[in-house]
Structures are given as structure tokens and as C-alpha cells.
Amino acid sequence: MPISLADLETAIRTAIPVSHLEIIDQSSGCGENYAVLVAFEGKNTLARHRFINEILKTEIAQMHAFSQKTLTPQQYQAQLAKAAA
């Protein structure tokens, strides 16, 4: 069964307070390939990745591909500033 963007968003937002969340369906709508960008506080890079994997383990198991980029809110703001420059 395909995973919906709303299912992913609900799972992430229910588990942690995020300052920024982007979910991109890279499978042209079939729900089998997603990329997420999540900004939240409280963990180092590896711990953030592991945390997202744990939150979404059921959903990821049903996907063909999943990629993630996790940042702190400060890292996300720095990325935005760099892109604007």
C-alpha cells in the first residue's frame, strides 16, 4: 500500500516539534519514494537520522526509496541565507 505525504507528516509532527519540514514525493505520486528535510533541536546529526528512521520505520518498510536530510533550526537558517546570497 502506498504511503501518503500526509501519513509521513503526521508521524513526524506527532513525534517531535519541528521548526521546518519538507516532504517531497519523488515517485510521481505513487508513494514509494520520498525525500524529507527536517529541522529540529536536541540531537546530533547521526542521532537525528536514527530518530527519523525510528519514527518512520513502518512507513519506510513499505517504500522503495527514502532519503532524509536533518538539520538543527540554526543549520536550516544558515542554509537559507547561503542560498539567498
Backbone as JSON Lines, residues from 0, in Angstrom:
{"i":0,"aa":"M","n":[0.85,-1.18,0.0],"ca":[0.0,0.0,0.0],"c":[0.89,1.24,0.0]}
{"i":1,"aa":"P","n":[0.62,2.18,-0.87],"ca":[1.44,3.4,-0.93],"c":[1.31,4.24,0.34]}
{"i":2,"aa":"I","n":[2.38,4.91,0.66],"ca":[2.41,5.81,1.8],"c":[2.05,7.21,1.31]}
{"i":3,"aa":"S","n":[1.22,7.89,2.05],"ca":[0.85,9.25,1.65],"c":[1.76,10.27,2.33]}
{"i":4,"aa":"L","n":[1.87,11.41,1.7],"ca":[2.62,12.52,2.25],"c":[2.03,12.91,3.6]}
{"i":5,"aa":"A","n":[0.71,12.9,3.7],"ca":[0.04,13.25,4.96],"c":[0.39,12.28,6.09]}
{"i":6,"aa":"D","n":[0.51,10.99,5.76],"ca":[0.89,9.99,6.78],"c":[2.29,10.29,7.33]}
{"i":7,"aa":"L","n":[3.21,10.62,6.43],"ca":[4.57,10.93,6.86],"c":[4.6,12.2,7.71]}
{"i":8,"aa":"E","n":[3.9,13.22,7.27],"ca":[3.87,14.47,8.01],"c":[3.27,14.27,9.4]}
{"i":9,"aa":"T","n":[2.19,13.55,9.48],"ca":[1.55,13.3,10.77],"c":[2.48,12.54,11.71]}
{"i":10,"aa":"A","n":[3.14,11.51,11.2],"ca":[4.05,10.71,12.03],"c":[5.18,11.57,12.58]}
{"i":11,"aa":"I","n":[5.76,12.41,11.74],"ca":[6.88,13.24,12.19],"c":[6.42,14.32,13.16]}
{"i":12,"aa":"R","n":[5.38,15.05,12.8],"ca":[4.91,16.14,13.65],"c":[4.35,15.66,14.99]}
{"i":13,"aa":"T","n":[3.82,14.45,15.02],"ca":[3.32,13.89,16.27],"c":[4.46,13.52,17.21]}
{"i":14,"aa":"A","n":[5.57,13.08,16.64],"ca":[6.7,12.6,17.45],"c":[7.6,13.7,17.98]}
{"i":15,"aa":"I","n":[7.78,14.77,17.2],"ca":[8.74,15.81,17.59],"c":[8.25,17.19,17.15]}
{"i":16,"aa":"P","n":[8.63,18.21,17.9],"ca":[8.33,19.58,17.45],"c":[9.37,20.01,16.42]}
{"i":17,"aa":"V","n":[8.95,20.15,15.18],"ca":[9.88,20.53,14.11],"c":[9.74,22.01,13.83]}
{"i":18,"aa":"S","n":[10.86,22.63,13.48],"ca":[10.8,24.04,13.09],"c":[10.63,24.17,11.58]}
{"i":19,"aa":"H","n":[10.98,23.12,10.84],"ca":[10.78,23.12,9.39],"c":[10.65,21.67,8.93]}
{"i":20,"aa":"L","n":[9.71,21.44,8.01],"ca":[9.51,20.11,7.45],"c":[9.14,20.23,5.99]}
{"i":21,"aa":"E","n":[9.9,19.57,5.14],"ca":[9.58,19.45,3.72],"c":[9.55,17.97,3.39]}
{"i":22,"aa":"I","n":[8.49,17.55,2.72],"ca":[8.38,16.17,2.27],"c":[8.13,16.21,0.77]}
{"i":23,"aa":"I","n":[8.96,15.52,0.03],"ca":[8.85,15.52,-1.43],"c":[8.61,14.1,-1.91]}
{"i":24,"aa":"D","n":[7.5,13.91,-2.64],"ca":[7.22,12.63,-3.26],"c":[8.0,12.59,-4.56]}
{"i":25,"aa":"Q","n":[9.05,11.79,-4.6],"ca":[9.9,11.7,-5.77],"c":[9.47,10.58,-6.71]}
{"i":26,"aa":"S","n":[8.3,10.0,-6.44],"ca":[7.83,8.87,-7.23],"c":[6.67,9.24,-8.15]}
{"i":27,"aa":"S","n":[6.5,10.52,-8.42],"ca":[5.42,10.99,-9.29],"c":[4.04,10.61,-8.78]}
{"i":28,"aa":"G","n":[3.88,10.57,-7.47],"ca":[2.57,10.36,-6.88],"c":[2.23,8.94,-6.47]}
{"i":29,"aa":"C","n":[3.11,7.99,-6.72],"ca":[2.75,6.61,-6.35],"c":[3.06,6.29,-4.89]}
{"i":30,"aa":"G","n":[3.78,7.17,-4.19],"ca":[4.01,7.0,-2.76],"c":[5.06,5.97,-2.38]}
{"i":31,"aa":"E","n":[6.02,5.72,-3.26],"ca":[7.04,4.73,-2.95],"c":[8.45,5.3,-2.84]}
{"i":32,"aa":"N","n":[8.6,6.6,-3.02],"ca":[9.92,7.21,-2.96],"c":[9.77,8.63,-2.41]}
{"i":33,"aa":"Y","n":[10.25,8.84,-1.2],"ca":[10.14,10.15,-0.55],"c":[11.49,10.67,-0.11]}
{"i":34,"aa":"A","n":[11.61,11.98,-0.11],"ca":[12.75,12.67,0.47],"c":[12.2,13.65,1.51]}
{"i":35,"aa":"V","n":[12.82,13.7,2.66],"ca":[12.37,14.63,3.69],"c":[13.52,15.51,4.14]}
{"i":36,"aa":"L","n":[13.18,16.74,4.47],"ca":[14.09,17.69,5.09],"c":[13.42,18.1,6.39]}
{"i":37,"aa":"V","n":[14.08,17.82,7.5],"ca":[13.5,18.08,8.82],"c":[14.5,18.89,9.64]}
{"i":38,"aa":"A","n":[14.01,19.95,10.25],"ca":[14.84,20.74,11.16],"c":[14.22,20.68,12.55]}
{"i":39,"aa":"F","n":[15.03,20.2,13.51],"ca":[14.57,20.14,14.89],"c":[15.77,20.16,15.83]}
{"i":40,"aa":"E","n":[15.53,20.48,17.08],"ca":[16.58,20.61,18.1],"c":[16.78,19.32,18.87]}
{"i":41,"aa":"G","n":[17.93,19.25,19.53],"ca":[18.1,18.28,20.58],"c":[18.97,17.08,20.3]}
{"i":42,"aa":"K","n":[19.46,16.89,19.1],"ca":[20.27,15.71,18.82],"c":[21.38,16.06,17.83]}
{"i":43,"aa":"N","n":[22.44,15.26,17.83],"ca":[23.48,15.45,16.83],"c":[23.01,14.84,15.51]}
{"i":44,"aa":"T","n":[23.79,14.98,14.45],"ca":[23.37,14.56,13.11],"c":[23.0,13.08,13.05]}
{"i":45,"aa":"L","n":[23.85,12.22,13.52],"ca":[23.57,10.79,13.47],"c":[22.33,10.44,14.29]}
{"i":46,"aa":"A","n":[22.2,11.01,15.46],"ca":[21.03,10.75,16.3],"c":[19.75,11.25,15.65]}
{"i":47,"aa":"R","n":[19.83,12.38,14.95],"ca":[18.64,12.89,14.24],"c":[18.21,11.9,13.15]}
{"i":48,"aa":"H","n":[19.17,11.4,12.39],"ca":[18.85,10.43,11.33],"c":[18.25,9.16,11.91]}
{"i":49,"aa":"R","n":[18.87,8.65,12.95],"ca":[18.34,7.44,13.59],"c":[16.95,7.66,14.15]}
{"i":50,"aa":"F","n":[16.72,8.83,14.71],"ca":[15.42,9.17,15.28],"c":[14.34,9.19,14.2]}
{"i":51,"aa":"I","n":[14.61,9.83,13.08],"ca":[13.64,9.86,11.97],"c":[13.41,8.45,11.45]}
{"i":52,"aa":"N","n":[14.47,7.66,11.3],"ca":[14.3,6.27,10.86],"c":[13.41,5.49,11.81]}
{"i":53,"aa":"E","n":[13.56,5.71,13.1],"ca":[12.74,5.01,14.09],"c":[11.29,5.47,14.02]}
{"i":54,"aa":"I","n":[11.08,6.76,13.92],"ca":[9.72,7.3,13.84],"c":[8.98,6.73,12.63]}
{"i":55,"aa":"L","n":[9.69,6.62,11.51],"ca":[9.06,6.22,10.25],"c":[9.36,4.78,9.84]}
{"i":56,"aa":"K","n":[9.78,3.93,10.77],"ca":[10.21,2.59,10.39],"c":[9.12,1.79,9.68]}
{"i":57,"aa":"T","n":[7.88,1.91,10.1],"ca":[6.79,1.19,9.45],"c":[6.57,1.71,8.04]}
{"i":58,"aa":"E","n":[6.58,3.03,7.9],"ca":[6.38,3.65,6.58],"c":[7.54,3.36,5.64]}
{"i":59,"aa":"I","n":[8.76,3.46,6.15],"ca":[9.94,3.22,5.32],"c":[9.96,1.78,4.8]}
{"i":60,"aa":"A","n":[9.51,0.85,5.62],"ca":[9.49,-0.56,5.21],"c":[8.57,-0.79,4.0]}
{"i":61,"aa":"Q","n":[7.63,0.1,3.78],"ca":[6.69,-0.04,2.67],"c":[7.1,0.75,1.43]}
{"i":62,"aa":"M","n":[8.22,1.46,1.5],"ca":[8.68,2.3,0.4],"c":[9.77,1.6,-0.41]}
{"i":63,"aa":"H","n":[9.92,2.07,-1.63],"ca":[11.02,1.61,-2.47],"c":[12.3,2.37,-2.1]}
{"i":64,"aa":"A","n":[12.16,3.68,-1.84],"ca":[13.33,4.51,-1.52],"c":[12.93,5.63,-0.55]}
{"i":65,"aa":"F","n":[13.86,5.98,0.33],"ca":[13.64,7.04,1.3],"c":[14.97,7.73,1.55]}
{"i":66,"aa":"S","n":[14.97,9.06,1.49],"ca":[16.17,9.81,1.84],"c":[15.78,10.93,2.8]}
{"i":67,"aa":"Q","n":[16.72,11.31,3.6],"ca":[16.44,12.35,4.58],"c":[17.63,13.27,4.75]}
{"i":68,"aa":"K","n":[17.31,14.5,5.08],"ca":[18.31,15.48,5.49],"c":[17.77,16.07,6.77]}
{"i":69,"aa":"T","n":[18.55,15.98,7.83],"ca":[18.12,16.52,9.11],"c":[19.08,17.61,9.54]}
{"i":70,"aa":"L","n":[18.52,18.7,10.0],"ca":[19.3,19.86,10.42],"c":[18.76,20.4,11.74]}
{"i":71,"aa":"T","n":[19.58,21.18,12.4],"ca":[19.06,21.97,13.51],"c":[18.38,23.19,12.89]}
{"i":72,"aa":"P","n":[17.54,23.9,13.63],"ca":[16.95,25.13,13.09],"c":[18.01,26.14,12.67]}
{"i":73,"aa":"Q","n":[19.11,26.22,13.41],"ca":[20.19,27.15,13.06],"c":[20.86,26.75,11.75]}
{"i":74,"aa":"Q","n":[21.09,25.46,11.56],"ca":[21.68,24.99,10.32],"c":[20.74,25.27,9.14]}
{"i":75,"aa":"Y","n":[19.45,25.09,9.36],"ca":[18.48,25.36,8.3],"c":[18.49,26.84,7.91]}
{"i":76,"aa":"Q","n":[18.52,27.73,8.91],"ca":[18.56,29.17,8.64],"c":[19.84,29.55,7.89]}
{"i":77,"aa":"A","n":[20.95,28.94,8.26],"ca":[22.22,29.19,7.57],"c":[22.15,28.72,6.13]}
{"i":78,"aa":"Q","n":[21.51,27.59,5.9],"ca":[21.33,27.09,4.54],"c":[20.48,28.04,3.71]}
{"i":79,"aa":"L","n":[19.42,28.58,4.3],"ca":[18.58,29.54,3.6],"c":[19.37,30.81,3.26]}
{"i":80,"aa":"A","n":[20.15,31.29,4.21],"ca":[20.95,32.51,3.99],"c":[21.97,32.28,2.88]}
{"i":81,"aa":"K","n":[22.59,31.12,2.87],"ca":[23.59,30.82,1.85],"c":[22.93,30.75,0.46]}
{"i":82,"aa":"A","n":[21.75,30.17,0.39],"ca":[21.03,30.07,-0.89],"c":[20.59,31.42,-1.39]}
{"i":83,"aa":"A","n":[20.28,32.34,-0.47],"ca":[19.81,33.68,-0.86],"c":[20.96,34.58,-1.31]}
{"i":84,"aa":"A","n":[22.17,34.25,-0.89],"ca":[23.34,35.09,-1.23],"c":[23.81,34.89,-2.64]}
